[in-house]
Amino acid sequence: MSQDTTAPRPGTADRATELQRLHADPELLVLVNVWDVVSATVVAGTPGTKALATASHSIAASAGYPDGEVIPVEEMVAAVGRIVAAVDLPVSADLEAGYGDAGSTVSRAIDVGVVGANLEDQMRPLDEAVAAVRAAVAAGEQAGVDFVLNARTDAFLKAGDRDPADVLAEAVERGRAYLDAGASTFFAPGKLDEAQVTTLVEALGPQKLNVIAVPGSLSLPRLQELGVARVSFGPWSQNVALTALAQLAESVQSGGALPEGTRKLN
Protein backbone atom coordinates (compact mmCIF):
# COMPACT_ATOMS: atom_id res chain seq x y z
CA MET A 1 0.00 0.00 0.00
CA SER A 2 1.15 3.52 -0.72
CA GLN A 3 2.95 5.29 2.09
CA ASP A 4 2.00 8.68 0.66
CA THR A 5 0.40 10.67 3.47
CA THR A 6 -0.90 13.50 1.26
CA ALA A 7 -4.34 14.49 2.53
CA PRO A 8 -7.24 13.93 0.13
CA ARG A 9 -8.64 17.00 -1.59
CA PRO A 10 -11.14 19.07 0.43
CA GLY A 11 -14.64 17.69 -0.01
CA THR A 12 -13.49 14.19 -0.91
CA ALA A 13 -14.99 12.60 2.20
CA ASP A 14 -18.37 14.24 1.56
CA ARG A 15 -18.38 13.11 -2.07
CA ALA A 16 -17.57 9.56 -0.99
CA THR A 17 -20.46 9.56 1.46
CA GLU A 18 -22.79 10.82 -1.27
CA LEU A 19 -21.60 8.15 -3.71
CA GLN A 20 -22.26 5.46 -1.11
CA ARG A 21 -25.76 6.86 -0.59
CA LEU A 22 -26.46 6.85 -4.32
CA HIS A 23 -25.54 3.16 -4.54
CA ALA A 24 -27.72 2.26 -1.55
CA ASP A 25 -30.73 4.20 -2.82
CA PRO A 26 -33.43 1.99 -4.42
CA GLU A 27 -33.38 4.31 -7.43
CA LEU A 28 -31.05 2.90 -10.09
CA LEU A 29 -27.82 4.91 -10.34
CA VAL A 30 -27.10 5.53 -14.03
CA LEU A 31 -23.49 6.43 -14.84
CA VAL A 32 -22.53 7.50 -18.35
CA ASN A 33 -18.80 6.81 -18.50
CA VAL A 34 -16.41 9.61 -19.41
CA TRP A 35 -12.78 9.71 -20.52
CA ASP A 36 -11.53 13.31 -20.45
CA VAL A 37 -12.43 16.76 -19.17
CA VAL A 38 -14.73 17.75 -22.02
CA SER A 39 -16.72 14.50 -21.92
CA ALA A 40 -16.94 14.81 -18.14
CA THR A 41 -18.22 18.39 -18.20
CA VAL A 42 -20.82 17.56 -20.86
CA VAL A 43 -22.16 14.59 -18.91
CA ALA A 44 -21.96 16.38 -15.55
CA GLY A 45 -23.95 19.26 -17.00
CA THR A 46 -26.76 16.99 -18.20
CA PRO A 47 -29.87 17.20 -15.99
CA GLY A 48 -30.28 14.07 -13.87
CA THR A 49 -26.57 13.23 -13.66
CA LYS A 50 -25.66 12.55 -10.02
CA ALA A 51 -22.15 11.12 -10.33
CA LEU A 52 -19.54 10.22 -12.94
CA ALA A 53 -17.56 7.11 -13.74
CA THR A 54 -14.47 6.93 -15.91
CA ALA A 55 -13.78 4.19 -18.45
CA SER A 56 -10.21 2.89 -18.42
CA HIS A 57 -10.46 1.52 -21.96
CA SER A 58 -11.57 4.92 -23.23
CA ILE A 59 -8.90 6.88 -21.33
CA ALA A 60 -6.20 4.52 -22.56
CA ALA A 61 -7.44 4.73 -26.15
CA SER A 62 -7.47 8.54 -26.01
CA ALA A 63 -3.82 8.47 -24.95
CA GLY A 64 -2.82 5.95 -27.63
CA TYR A 65 -2.65 2.82 -25.47
CA PRO A 66 -4.45 -0.51 -25.86
CA ASP A 67 -6.73 -1.66 -23.07
CA GLY A 68 -5.39 -3.90 -20.31
CA GLU A 69 -3.15 -1.91 -17.92
CA VAL A 70 -0.71 -0.87 -20.64
CA ILE A 71 -1.13 2.82 -19.82
CA PRO A 72 1.22 3.76 -16.94
CA VAL A 73 -0.62 4.14 -13.66
CA GLU A 74 0.70 7.71 -13.34
CA GLU A 75 -1.00 8.67 -16.61
CA MET A 76 -4.26 7.01 -15.64
CA VAL A 77 -4.40 8.71 -12.24
CA ALA A 78 -3.46 12.08 -13.76
CA ALA A 79 -6.24 11.76 -16.34
CA VAL A 80 -8.78 10.88 -13.68
CA GLY A 81 -7.53 13.73 -11.50
CA ARG A 82 -8.19 16.24 -14.27
CA ILE A 83 -11.74 14.95 -14.54
CA VAL A 84 -12.29 15.23 -10.77
CA ALA A 85 -10.99 18.80 -10.77
CA ALA A 86 -13.34 19.82 -13.59
CA VAL A 87 -16.65 18.75 -11.99
CA ASP A 88 -18.54 19.10 -8.73
CA LEU A 89 -19.90 15.55 -8.66
CA PRO A 90 -18.55 12.34 -7.08
CA VAL A 91 -16.25 10.47 -9.46
CA SER A 92 -15.65 6.73 -9.52
CA ALA A 93 -12.57 5.64 -11.48
CA ASP A 94 -12.01 2.47 -13.44
CA LEU A 95 -8.63 1.36 -12.08
CA GLU A 96 -8.51 -1.94 -13.99
CA ALA A 97 -6.88 -4.58 -11.74
CA GLY A 98 -4.93 -2.05 -9.68
CA TYR A 99 -1.80 -1.82 -11.86
CA GLY A 100 0.11 -4.35 -9.77
CA ASP A 101 -0.72 -2.81 -6.37
CA ALA A 102 -4.39 -2.19 -5.69
CA GLY A 103 -3.83 -0.47 -2.36
CA SER A 104 -1.25 1.96 -3.68
CA THR A 105 -3.29 2.75 -6.79
CA VAL A 106 -6.44 3.46 -4.78
CA SER A 107 -4.42 5.69 -2.44
CA ARG A 108 -3.13 7.68 -5.42
CA ALA A 109 -6.64 8.00 -6.78
CA ILE A 110 -8.02 9.24 -3.47
CA ASP A 111 -5.24 11.83 -3.33
CA VAL A 112 -6.63 13.40 -6.53
CA GLY A 113 -10.21 13.30 -5.26
CA VAL A 114 -11.55 10.00 -6.57
CA VAL A 115 -14.19 8.53 -4.22
CA GLY A 116 -14.90 5.15 -5.80
CA ALA A 117 -13.29 2.64 -8.12
CA ASN A 118 -13.79 -0.49 -10.18
CA LEU A 119 -11.28 -3.23 -9.43
CA GLU A 120 -11.12 -6.20 -11.83
CA ASP A 121 -10.34 -9.73 -10.68
CA GLN A 122 -9.20 -10.85 -14.17
CA MET A 123 -10.25 -14.30 -12.91
CA ARG A 124 -7.17 -14.64 -10.75
CA PRO A 125 -7.32 -17.25 -7.98
CA LEU A 126 -9.98 -16.21 -5.50
CA ASP A 127 -7.60 -15.69 -2.59
CA GLU A 128 -5.47 -13.30 -4.67
CA ALA A 129 -8.53 -11.36 -5.84
CA VAL A 130 -9.87 -11.09 -2.29
CA ALA A 131 -6.49 -9.83 -1.07
CA ALA A 132 -6.57 -7.06 -3.69
CA VAL A 133 -10.08 -6.07 -2.59
CA ARG A 134 -8.95 -5.91 1.04
CA ALA A 135 -5.95 -3.76 0.11
CA ALA A 136 -8.14 -1.33 -1.81
CA VAL A 137 -10.68 -1.10 1.02
CA ALA A 138 -7.87 -0.52 3.52
CA ALA A 139 -6.56 2.36 1.40
CA GLY A 140 -9.91 4.10 1.72
CA GLU A 141 -10.03 3.50 5.45
CA GLN A 142 -6.48 4.85 5.85
CA ALA A 143 -7.46 7.99 3.96
CA GLY A 144 -10.53 8.47 6.15
CA VAL A 145 -13.08 8.33 3.32
CA ASP A 146 -16.04 6.01 2.81
CA PHE A 147 -14.58 4.80 -0.47
CA VAL A 148 -16.96 3.00 -2.82
CA LEU A 149 -15.09 -0.08 -4.02
CA ASN A 150 -16.90 -1.76 -6.90
CA ALA A 151 -15.28 -5.20 -7.07
CA ARG A 152 -15.57 -6.61 -10.57
CA THR A 153 -15.53 -10.19 -11.78
CA ASP A 154 -14.67 -11.17 -15.32
CA ALA A 155 -16.50 -14.50 -14.92
CA PHE A 156 -19.04 -13.75 -17.65
CA LEU A 157 -16.62 -11.98 -19.98
CA LYS A 158 -14.17 -14.90 -19.86
CA ALA A 159 -16.74 -17.69 -19.71
CA GLY A 160 -15.81 -19.17 -23.06
CA ASP A 161 -17.59 -22.49 -23.55
CA ARG A 162 -18.08 -23.20 -19.84
CA ASP A 163 -21.47 -24.33 -18.58
CA PRO A 164 -23.46 -21.12 -17.94
CA ALA A 165 -24.69 -22.52 -14.62
CA ASP A 166 -21.11 -23.00 -13.44
CA VAL A 167 -20.20 -19.46 -14.53
CA LEU A 168 -23.14 -18.02 -12.61
CA ALA A 169 -22.28 -20.06 -9.52
CA GLU A 170 -18.70 -18.81 -9.61
CA ALA A 171 -19.89 -15.22 -10.02
CA VAL A 172 -22.06 -15.63 -6.91
CA GLU A 173 -19.12 -17.10 -4.99
CA ARG A 174 -16.82 -14.29 -5.99
CA GLY A 175 -19.43 -11.63 -5.31
CA ARG A 176 -20.00 -12.90 -1.79
CA ALA A 177 -16.27 -13.11 -1.14
CA TYR A 178 -15.60 -9.56 -2.34
CA LEU A 179 -18.48 -8.10 -0.34
CA ASP A 180 -17.30 -10.00 2.74
CA ALA A 181 -13.82 -8.49 2.16
CA GLY A 182 -15.28 -4.99 2.37
CA ALA A 183 -16.28 -4.08 -1.18
CA SER A 184 -19.29 -1.77 -1.35
CA THR A 185 -20.75 -3.34 -4.48
CA PHE A 186 -20.13 -6.13 -6.98
CA PHE A 187 -19.78 -5.55 -10.73
CA ALA A 188 -20.54 -8.35 -13.20
CA PRO A 189 -20.08 -7.00 -16.73
CA GLY A 190 -21.47 -8.96 -19.64
CA LYS A 191 -24.78 -9.36 -21.42
CA LEU A 192 -26.78 -10.76 -18.51
CA ASP A 193 -30.31 -12.05 -18.87
CA GLU A 194 -33.08 -11.55 -16.34
CA ALA A 195 -32.57 -14.94 -14.70
CA GLN A 196 -28.85 -14.24 -14.14
CA VAL A 197 -29.51 -10.78 -12.72
CA THR A 198 -32.25 -12.14 -10.45
CA THR A 199 -29.98 -14.90 -9.14
CA LEU A 200 -27.16 -12.46 -8.40
CA VAL A 201 -29.44 -9.98 -6.62
CA GLU A 202 -31.05 -12.73 -4.55
CA ALA A 203 -27.62 -14.10 -3.59
CA LEU A 204 -25.95 -10.78 -2.79
CA GLY A 205 -28.87 -8.60 -1.71
CA PRO A 206 -30.57 -5.59 -3.29
CA GLN A 207 -28.44 -2.58 -4.24
CA LYS A 208 -25.27 -4.66 -4.30
CA LEU A 209 -25.08 -5.66 -7.97
CA ASN A 210 -23.77 -3.35 -10.69
CA VAL A 211 -24.07 -4.15 -14.39
CA ILE A 212 -23.03 -2.71 -17.73
CA ALA A 213 -25.42 -1.68 -20.48
CA VAL A 214 -24.59 -3.27 -23.81
CA PRO A 215 -26.70 -3.70 -26.94
CA GLY A 216 -29.57 -6.00 -26.02
CA SER A 217 -29.30 -5.49 -22.24
CA LEU A 218 -32.31 -5.38 -19.94
CA SER A 219 -34.01 -1.99 -19.82
CA LEU A 220 -33.09 0.51 -17.12
CA PRO A 221 -36.58 0.39 -15.54
CA ARG A 222 -36.39 -3.42 -15.35
CA LEU A 223 -32.93 -3.34 -13.78
CA GLN A 224 -34.28 -1.01 -11.10
CA GLU A 225 -37.24 -3.31 -10.47
CA LEU A 226 -34.87 -6.25 -10.02
CA GLY A 227 -32.86 -4.44 -7.33
CA VAL A 228 -29.70 -3.56 -9.29
CA ALA A 229 -27.73 -0.72 -7.71
CA ARG A 230 -26.08 0.83 -10.73
CA VAL A 231 -25.67 0.58 -14.46
CA SER A 232 -22.76 2.03 -16.40
CA PHE A 233 -21.80 2.07 -20.07
CA GLY A 234 -18.06 1.39 -20.10
CA PRO A 235 -16.46 2.16 -23.47
CA TRP A 236 -19.85 2.30 -25.18
CA SER A 237 -20.30 6.00 -24.39
CA GLN A 238 -17.06 6.81 -26.18
CA ASN A 239 -18.17 4.61 -29.08
CA VAL A 240 -21.40 6.61 -29.32
CA ALA A 241 -19.33 9.80 -29.63
CA LEU A 242 -16.95 8.21 -32.14
CA THR A 243 -19.87 6.91 -34.18
CA ALA A 244 -21.20 10.46 -34.49
CA LEU A 245 -17.73 11.65 -35.52
CA ALA A 246 -17.39 8.88 -38.10
CA GLN A 247 -20.82 9.69 -39.51
CA LEU A 248 -19.86 13.36 -39.85
CA ALA A 249 -16.68 12.43 -41.69
CA GLU A 250 -18.58 10.06 -43.98
CA SER A 251 -21.23 12.69 -44.67
CA VAL A 252 -18.91 15.57 -45.55
CA GLN A 253 -16.67 13.35 -47.67
CA SER A 254 -19.70 12.72 -49.85
CA GLY A 255 -20.78 16.36 -50.03
CA GLY A 256 -22.93 16.50 -46.87
CA ALA A 257 -22.94 19.05 -44.06
CA LEU A 258 -23.04 19.26 -40.27
CA PRO A 259 -25.96 17.22 -38.93
CA GLU A 260 -29.11 19.14 -38.04
CA GLY A 261 -29.42 19.67 -34.31
CA THR A 262 -25.67 19.69 -33.62
CA ARG A 263 -25.05 21.54 -30.38
CA LYS A 264 -22.02 23.65 -29.42
CA LEU A 265 -20.95 21.85 -26.24
CA ASN A 266 -17.38 23.06 -25.87
N, C-alpha and C positions, 0 to 999 in steps of 0.2 A: 504494500500500500504506500501511496505517496507520503512523504514526510513533509511536504509543503504545508506550512501553517498559515498561508495567506488567507485572510478572512474572506468569506463569500461576499459578493456584492450586496450593498444595502437593498433590502426588499426581497432577497432570495428566499428567506425563510417563509415570508408571507405568501409568496408565489407557490412555494412547495405545498403549503397547507391548502391553498386554493385548488391546486391540481389534484391533490388527494381527494378533496371534497367532490370535484367534478367526476372523478372515477367512481366514487361511492354513490353518487346520485342516481336514482332509477332512470333518469333521462339519459338516453344514449349520448355519449360524448363523441362528436364527429370531428376528426382532425384531418384537415387537408394538408398533406405534407409539403414542406417548402425546402429550398436548397440554397438560397442566397438572400441578401437583404431585400432586393426588389420583390421577389416572390413572397417573402415574409410580410412585407408591408402591405402588399395587395391583399393577401389572405387575412391578415390581422385587421384590415380596414373594412372587411366584409361583414355586414350585420349578421349577428348570430355566432360569430367566431368567438370562442371562449378560451382557447389555448392553441398553441402551435406544436407541431412535431416536425423534426427534420427527417430527411431520407438520406441515408448514407450513400446509397447507390447514386442518387442524383447529385449530391455534393461531390463525390469522387468523379463522376462523369464530367461535371462542369469544370473540374480542375485537370482533366485529361488523364484520369486514372481509371482502370477497370475496377469493378466491384470486388469485394473480398479482402478488405484490410490491406490493400496495396498502398493507399494514400497514407502518408506518415501521420501518426496520431497528432503531432503538433499542428499540422495543416487542418485536420478535421476539427480539432478543438477550437482553433482560431476562427474557422468558418462559422461554427456554431456560436461562438462568442459574438461575432459581428451581428448575427441574427438576433441574439438576446438583447444586445445593446440598441437595436433599432425598433423594438416593440415594447409595449407595456403589458404583455400577456405572459402567462407561464409558458415555458418552452421545454419540451421533452426532446432529447437528442437520441438519434439512432447511433449507438456506439459499437455496432457490430458485435464481435465477441470479446471486446475489451482491449484489443491490440496487445495481447500478451500479458496484460496485468489489469484486470478489471477494477480492482480497488484504486490503483493509481489513476487510471483513466477517468473514473467517476469523480475522483477528487479534483482533477484538472477541470473537468466540466463544471463542477459546482463552483470552482473559483471564478469562472466566467459567467456565472448566473444561471446555469442549467438546473432545472429542478426535477427532472425525471429522465429516464433513459430506457431504451431497449437494450437487452443483452442476449445475444444469440447463444444457443448451446452447441450449434454445429454438429449435433448428435455425438458429442464426446461422451465417454463413460459417465454415468450418472453422478458418481462421487465427485468427479472433476467439475462437472457443470454446477453442482450444488455448491462446491467450494467457491467458484467464481461469483455465484449469487451472494453468498455470505460476505465475500470481500467487498462487493459493490454496496451492499446494505450497510456494512460497517463504515464505509467511507462517508455515507450520508449521515450516519449517527455521529461520527467524529466531527463532521462539519456543523452539527447542530441544526440540520434541516430535515424535514419530514419527506425525504427524497422518494419519488415515485419510481420504484424499479419495476419495469415491465419485462419479466423474464420470458424469453422466447424459445420455443422449441421448433426445430426444423423437421420434426417427425413426418409431417404431411408433405413437405416440400421434397424430402429425400426418401419417400416411401418406396419408390420404384415399383417392383412387382410383388411387394409383400402383401399378405392378407390384410385388407382394410380393417378388419376387426382387431388384428394384432397392433396395427399402427395406432388406432384409436385408444386401445388399452395402454400402450406405451405413452401416448400423449397425456392421458389421465395420470399415470404414475409420475411422469415428470412434472406435470402441473402441481400436483399435491406436494411433491418434494421441494419445488421452488418456493411455493407459498409458505411451507413450513420453515424454509430457510430465511424467510423475511421479505420475499418479494411482495410488492403491493398487488400486482396483477400478473396474469399469465397470457402470453401472446402465442396464438397458434395460426400462423399464416398459411394460406392455401385456399383452394376453392372448397369450402366446407358446405355440406348439405344440412338440412334442418335436423336430421337425426343426430349427426355428429355434434352440432352446436348444442342441441338439447342434452346429450350425454355429458358433454364437458361442463355445461352450466350446472347440471344436477350433481356432478361429482365434485366440483370446486366451489359451488355457491354462486348466487347472483352477484353481478357487478365484480366479478373476478376475471372473466374471460374477455380478451381483446382479439379482434379479428381484422383482416384486411379485406377491403372491397376490391374485387377483380371482376372482369366481365362475367356475368352469369351468377354473381353472388346473391344471397338473400337480400331482400329490400331492407332499407334502414328501419322502417317501422316494425318489420318482423323481427329484426335483431333486437330491438328494444323490448318487444313483447317477450322474447325468449330469455331476457335477463343479461344480455351482453353489456359489458361496461363501456366499451369504446370500439369505434371502427376508424381505421386510418386507410390511406390510399398508397402508401409506399412510393415507388417510382412512377406510378400511374399518373399522378398529378403533373409531373414534369413531361410525361409523354403526351398528355393533353395539350400542354403548351407547345411542345415541339410539333405536334400534329398540325396545330394552327399555323405555325411558322412554315412548315413544309407546304401546306395548302396555299399560303400566300405566295411562296416562291413558285409553285407550280402554276398558279393563276397568272402572275405577272409575266412569267416566261412565255405564256401563250397569249399575251396581249390583254390580260385582265387588269383589275385595279384593286385597291384596298377593299376588304370586305365591308359591306354595309354594317353599321352598328359597332365598328371598331372604336374602342374607348381609349383615351389618352390616360394611361395609368402610371406613367413615370415621366 
